[in-house]
C-alpha cells in the first residue's frame, strides 16, 4: 500500500512538473506574439504594487526593527556595536529582504492570481474568451506573469529602504546617531557584487510566483473547491520554489563574489 502511494505521489509530481514546463514554454511563445496587451499589463502591475505595498511596508519595518534589536546586545558584548548598521544592511539586501518580500507576494499575489483565474475557469469565462477569438493565454497569463516579474524587484527595493529606516529607529532607541551617518555605515560594506545577484534573483522569484499562480488557476478543477485548491497550491508551490531558487542563487552568488574579487 505504501509503495503504491509512493508511486502515485511521484507520478503526480512528474505530471505537475511536465504540465508546468509545457505551460512555461507556451508562455514564452505567446510573449512575442501580438497583440501586446499593454493596458492590461499596466493594470495588473499597478494592482499588484498597490495591494501589497502596505503589507510589505509594515513587515519590512518590523523586520529591520527586530533584526537590529536582536543583534545589538550580541555585538555590544564584542565591542563591535559600530558594525550594526553594516551587518543589518548586508543581511537585508542579500537575503532577508528578497526572500521575505517574495514569500509575502507568493501568499497574497500568487493566491490572488490562482483564485482569480480559477474562478474564471469555473464560470467558463476563459472558454468564452477562446470562443470569441480572444487569446486568454496572451490576455490573462502573459500580462500577469510579466507584472509579477517586474514588480517584485521594485517591491524588494521598497522593503529594503523601509527596513533600513526601521533599523535606524531601533538604533536610536538607546543611542543617538544621525541618519546620514547611519546610512554611511549601512552602505559602506555593500558592494555591487552584493546587489547584482540579490536583484537578479528577485526577477526569478517574481516570474515563479506569476507562472505558478497562473498555471494552477488556468487549469483549475471545476467547482468552488477547485478554486480553493488552486489558490492554496499556488502559494505552497511558489513558496517552495522560492526557497529552492534562493538556495541555487546563493551558490551562484558565492561563485560570482569569488570571480569579482
Secondary structure, 3 states (H helix, E strand, C coil): CHHHHHHHHHHHHHHHHHHHHHHHHHHHHHHCCCCCCHHHHHHHHHHHHHHHHHHHHHHHHHHHHHHHHHHHHHHHHCCCHHHHHHHHHHHHHHHHHHHHHHHHHHHHHHHHHHHHHHHHHHCCHHHHHHHCCCCHHHHHHHHHHHHHHHHHHHHHHHHHHHHHHHHHHHHCCCCCCCHHHHHHHHHHCCCHHHHHHHHHHHHHHHHHHHHHHHHHHHCCCCCHHHHHHHHHHHHHHHHHHHHHHHHHHHHHHHHHHHHHC
